[in-house]
Amino acid sequence: MAEERRSQILQIVRSEGRVRVNDLVNKFNTSAVTIRNDLNELHQRGVVLRSHGGAVLPDRILRESPVTERLKAHAEEKRRIGAMAATLINDGETIILDSGTTTLEIARQLKNKQALQVITNGVNIAAELLDARGVTTFIVGGTVRGESASIIGRSTEDMLEQFSADKLFLSGAGCDPDFGVSGANLEETTVNRAMLRIAREIILVADASKFTMRSMSRIAAFSEIDTVVSDTGLRDEIQAKVRSLGCTLILA
C-alpha cells in the first residue's frame, strides 16, 4: 500500500509540479506523519525535492538564475548571514570567498579588517573590495561567466593550487543535507572543489531556502563542512540533520 501511495504521489507531483502535505492527507485519508515519510522516501530517491509543507519537482529549481535576480532574492537574510560570517574572520588571515551573492555580503563587511588576504573567483567580490585598504585581494584568472559573475576554467583551478588559505566561505545553488552542497554549472563546481583542497576550514554560507534544493553537480558532502552559517528561517528538522552530520550551525 505504501508503494502504491508513493507512486500516486509522484504522479501528482509530475502532473502539478508540487504537492502539499495537507492536501495529500485529505486525498489518502492518512496521517501527516505517514505523508511526510512518503515524501522523505521519494526525496531520498531523488524523484522529488522536499519543500516547506510538501514537495516539488527537482527540475523546477535546478535551473540557475542570473546573478542580478539572485541579488534580490532573500536579500535581508543574506545580509544577516554575511555580517555573521564576517565575525568569523580575523585580521591577518587568508580567506577564500567563493563567487556568489551571499559571499558578496561578506565582502561588504570586510572594509575595516587589517592585513587580510582574500582569494576569490568572483568579479563582483573583487570590485567590492577595491576600496578596502586593509585587504589584499587576489582574483584568479580564467573565463568569466556572466550568469554568475564568476571566473572558471582549468587555469583558474591551476592558480588556486598555488595558494593556501585559512578559511573558505562557500556558497551553493543547493544545500540538501543528504546530497551535499551542489551547483548548477559543472565547471564552476570543479573550481569550488579546488578551493576545498587548499582551505583548512570550510564554512558554508546559505539562506534557509537553499536547504530544500538539490542542484546538478555536487561540490561537497556535509561531512566535509566545518561550519554552516544560515538564517533563523531554517527548519528545526534541517537544523538537527545538519548538526548530526558534524557541522557547527550558526543562525543569523
C-alpha positions, 0 to 999 in steps of 0.5 A, spaced: 500 500 500 505 504 501 508 503 494 502 504 491 501 511 495 508 513 493 507 512 486 500 516 486 504 521 489 509 522 484 504 522 479 501 528 482 507 531 483 509 530 475 502 532 473 502 539 478 509 540 479 508 540 487 504 537 492 502 539 499 502 535 505 495 537 507 492 536 501 495 529 500 492 527 507 485 529 505 486 525 498 489 518 502 485 519 508 492 518 512 496 521 517 501 527 516 506 523 519 505 517 514 505 523 508 511 526 510 515 519 510 512 518 503 515 524 501 522 523 505 522 516 501 521 519 494 526 525 496 531 520 498 530 517 491 531 523 488 524 523 484 522 529 488 525 535 492 522 536 499 519 543 500 516 547 506 509 543 507 510 538 501 514 537 495 516 539 488 519 537 482 527 537 482 527 540 475 523 546 477 529 549 481 535 546 478 535 551 473 540 557 475 538 564 475 542 570 473 546 573 478 542 580 478 535 576 480 539 572 485 541 579 488 534 580 490 532 574 492 532 573 500 536 579 500 535 581 508 537 574 510 543 574 506 545 580 509 544 577 516 548 571 514 554 575 511 555 580 517 555 573 521 560 570 517 564 576 517 565 575 525 568 569 523 574 572 520 580 575 523 585 580 521 591 577 518 588 571 515 587 568 508 580 567 506 577 564 500 570 567 498 567 563 493 563 567 487 556 568 489 551 573 492 551 571 499 559 571 499 558 578 496 555 580 503 561 578 506 565 582 502 561 588 504 563 587 511 570 586 510 572 594 509 575 595 516 579 588 517 587 589 517 592 585 513 587 580 510 588 576 504 582 574 500 582 569 494 576 569 490 573 567 483 568 572 483 568 579 479 563 582 483 567 580 490 573 583 487 570 590 485 567 590 492 573 590 495 577 595 491 576 600 496 578 596 502 585 598 504 586 593 509 585 587 504 589 584 499 585 581 494 587 576 489 582 574 483 584 568 479 584 568 472 580 564 467 573 565 463 568 569 466 561 567 466 556 572 466 550 568 469 554 568 475 559 573 475 564 568 476 571 566 473 572 558 471 576 554 467 582 549 468 587 555 469 583 558 474 583 551 478 591 551 476 592 558 480 588 556 486 593 550 487 598 555 488 595 558 494 593 556 501 588 559 505 585 559 512 578 559 511 573 558 505 566 561 505 562 557 500 556 558 497 551 553 493 545 553 488 543 547 493 544 545 500 540 538 501 543 535 507 543 528 504 546 530 497 551 535 499 552 542 497 551 542 489 551 547 483 548 548 477 554 549 472 559 543 472 565 547 471 564 552 476 563 546 481 570 543 479 573 550 481 569 550 488 572 543 489 579 546 488 578 551 493 576 545 498 583 542 497 587 548 499 582 551 505 583 548 512 576 550 514 570 550 510 564 554 512 558 554 508 554 560 507 546 559 505 539 562 506 534 557 509 531 556 502 537 553 499 536 547 504 530 544 500 534 544 493 538 539 490 542 542 484 546 538 478 553 537 480 555 536 487 561 540 490 561 537 497 558 532 502 556 535 509 561 531 512 566 535 509 563 542 512 566 545 518 561 550 519 554 552 516 552 559 517 544 560 515 538 564 517 533 563 523 528 561 517 531 554 517 527 548 519 528 545 526 528 538 522 534 541 517 537 544 523 538 537 527 540 533 520 545 538 519 548 538 526 548 530 526 552 530 520 558 534 524 557 541 522 557 547 527 550 551 525 550 558 526 543 562 525 543 569 523 
